[in-house]
Amino acid sequence: MAAVHSLTRLEARRIAIKAQLLDAERPQDLLEMVKHLNFLQLDPTAAVAPSADLVAWSRLGDRYRPEHLTMALEQDRTMYEVRAFVRPMDDLRLHLAEMAAFPTTETARRWWSANASFRSDVLRFLRRHGPALSRDVPDTSKVAWESTGWTGNRNVNQMLEFLNARGEVAVSGRKGRQRLWDLAERVYPTDTPVVPLADAQRARAERRVRALGIARPAIFEMPGTYEVEVAGEPAEVEGTSGEWRVDPQALDLGFAGRTALLSPFDRLVHDRVRLRDLFEYDYYLEMYKPKEKRRWGFFALPILHGDRLVGKLDATADRKRSVFQINAIHEDVKLSQAARKAIRAEVDALASWLGLPSADPA
């Protein structure tokens, strides 16, 4: 049984930052970056830039361009998109067994079973006409998809999502923001091996702890009936209660920090409880709040400086006015002049990367 590692908050923060490739030693390659992080999350909100692009830029800097991600997905096929995540194509083998078991909820299984002929019709259509937009695929469903949300009665979209989740249909590209769907055999390598589910879950848990550096054990629990060993080694962090799991390879590696602007969906800040425990930092995505109730802004970017999260950037890429509008730089802690200068330099670097001059409040 591994000994319990005793860590200070400072040590734990540095492990987390370095694991997420946000220290001074920047990665050099988009694919290698995504392989280490395991995925990029896709989100349509682009008040500054799409989240996947922000995550890549915050690591790679100006060497990254959005067209690099498009090329990896649509031409080189070194990555693939599934259920709002971009993953390395090399990792597909670790997901195929779980994909084959989809759907897992009783409601979804009933709908899937009742629409067996609809499934066949969609696959037949794509074989003949794909790649195709969802609006071009005929709806031959026998039972409508029922939902109180926006997916209600959107039968073609729901069937394509199910088929995508099962690995039978893949996103082959995009037309604007709309996904183009095709048979998975035309997008994924046909010789991809299927790693047995328990082995795949264990490998994915190990990769998650490597990408996060340190996390609560719950983050590594898997859905379904399979049990796997919890990845990493046990740790305790001063000022916090309960067990943590730490990547043993991340211990005693040294640390040199830098300044970074993060997407609200960045995995360094995604787990808000972990965020408060390790960084003593509060953050809420306020895009769903009425304007008058926002503290930090519609899509405020967390600001990392060295080994601390020190504030939020409230800014908007205003394409109509052709400016990067800076509404406020909120300081959560008292900052030195050197820190303010470094943060402003990063804000200006983001504006330059976006191809927009920065504009401060009038």
JONOR-V69125 format. One record per pair of residues at least 4 apart in sequence whose C-alpha atoms are under 7 Angstrom apart, sorted by the first residue. I is the first residue (numbers start at 1). J is the second residue. If there is no record, write none. Layout:
# JONOR-V69125
i = [I:I]
j = [J:J]
This chain:
# JONOR-V69125
i = [2:4:4:4:5:5:5:6:6:6:7:7:7:7:7:8:8:8:9:9:9:9:10:11:12:12:12:13:13:13:13:14:14:14:15:15:15:15:16:16:16:16:17:17:17:18:18:19:19:19:19:20:20:20:20:21:21:21:22:22:23:23:23:24:24:24:26:26:27:27:27:28:29:30:31:32:33:34:34:34:34:35:36:37:38:39:39:39:40:40:40:40:41:41:41:41:41:42:42:42:42:43:43:44:45:46:47:47:47:48:48:49:49:50:51:51:51:52:53:53:54:54:54:55:55:55:55:56:56:57:57:57:58:58:58:60:62:64:66:67:68:69:70:71:71:72:72:72:72:73:73:73:73:74:74:78:78:79:79:79:79:80:80:80:80:81:81:81:81:82:82:82:83:87:92:93:93:93:93:94:94:94:95:96:96:96:97:97:97:97:97:98:98:99:99:99:100:100:102:102:103:103:104:105:106:107:108:109:110:111:111:112:114:114:115:115:115:115:116:117:118:118:118:119:119:120:121:122:122:123:124:125:126:126:126:126:126:127:130:130:131:131:131:131:132:132:132:132:133:133:133:133:134:134:137:139:139:141:144:144:145:145:145:145:146:146:147:147:148:154:155:156:157:158:159:160:161:162:163:163:163:164:164:164:167:168:168:169:169:169:169:170:170:170:170:170:171:171:171:171:172:172:172:172:173:173:174:174:174:175:175:182:184:185:185:195:195:196:197:198:198:198:199:200:201:201:202:202:202:203:204:205:205:205:206:206:206:207:208:209:209:209:209:209:209:210:213:213:213:214:214:214:214:215:215:215:215:216:216:216:217:217:217:220:232:232:232:232:233:233:233:233:234:234:234:234:235:235:235:235:236:236:240:257:257:258:258:259:259:259:259:259:259:260:260:260:260:261:261:261:261:262:262:262:262:263:264:264:264:264:265:266:269:271:272:273:274:275:275:275:276:276:276:279:279:281:285:286:286:286:286:287:287:289:289:290:296:296:296:297:299:300:300:300:300:301:301:301:302:302:302:302:303:303:303:303:303:304:304:304:305:305:310:310:310:311:311:311:312:312:312:313:313:313:314:314:314:314:315:315:315:315:315:316:316:316:317:317:317:318:318:318:318:319:322:323:323:323:323:324:324:324:324:324:325:325:325:326:326:326:326:327:327:335:335:336:337:338:339:340:341:342:343:344:345:346:347:348:348:349:350:351:351:351:351:352:352]
j = [233:234:235:236:234:235:236:235:236:237:11:12:236:237:238:12:237:238:13:237:238:278:14:15:16:214:278:17:278:279:307:18:255:307:19:213:214:250:20:212:213:214:21:22:23:22:23:210:211:212:213:37:211:212:268:26:27:59:26:59:256:257:258:256:257:258:59:60:33:59:60:60:33:34:35:36:37:38:39:40:88:88:211:211:87:85:86:87:52:85:86:87:51:52:84:85:86:51:52:84:85:50:51:50:50:50:299:316:317:316:317:53:54:54:55:263:265:56:57:66:58:262:263:59:262:263:266:60:64:61:62:64:260:261:262:64:353:68:70:71:72:73:74:75:76:76:77:78:79:77:78:79:80:172:173:88:89:86:87:88:89:86:87:88:89:85:86:87:171:86:164:165:165:91:96:192:193:194:195:194:195:200:99:100:167:194:101:194:195:196:197:102:197:165:166:167:166:167:165:166:108:109:109:109:110:111:112:113:114:115:143:116:142:143:119:141:142:143:120:121:122:140:141:123:159:124:125:126:137:127:128:129:130:131:132:182:183:183:181:182:172:180:181:182:136:180:181:182:178:179:180:181:156:157:156:155:156:155:153:155:152:153:154:155:152:153:151:152:152:158:159:160:161:162:163:164:165:166:167:168:169:168:169:170:184:183:184:181:182:183:184:181:182:183:184:187:179:180:181:182:180:181:182:187:179:180:178:179:180:179:180:186:188:189:190:199:200:200:201:202:226:228:203:204:205:228:206:228:229:207:208:209:220:231:210:231:232:211:212:213:214:231:232:246:247:247:246:247:250:244:245:246:247:219:244:245:246:243:244:245:230:244:245:230:245:246:247:248:245:246:247:248:243:244:245:246:243:244:245:246:243:244:277:306:307:305:306:304:305:306:342:343:346:303:304:305:346:301:302:303:304:266:301:302:303:301:269:285:301:302:270:270:275:275:276:277:278:279:280:281:280:281:282:308:309:309:299:294:297:298:299:298:299:293:294:294:300:312:314:314:314:312:313:314:315:312:313:314:309:311:312:313:309:310:311:312:313:308:309:310:309:310:331:332:333:330:331:332:329:330:331:328:329:330:326:327:328:329:324:325:326:327:328:324:325:326:323:324:325:322:323:324:325:323:356:356:357:358:359:351:356:357:358:359:358:359:360:358:359:360:361:360:361:339:340:340:341:342:343:344:345:346:347:348:349:350:351:352:358:353:354:355:356:357:358:356:357]
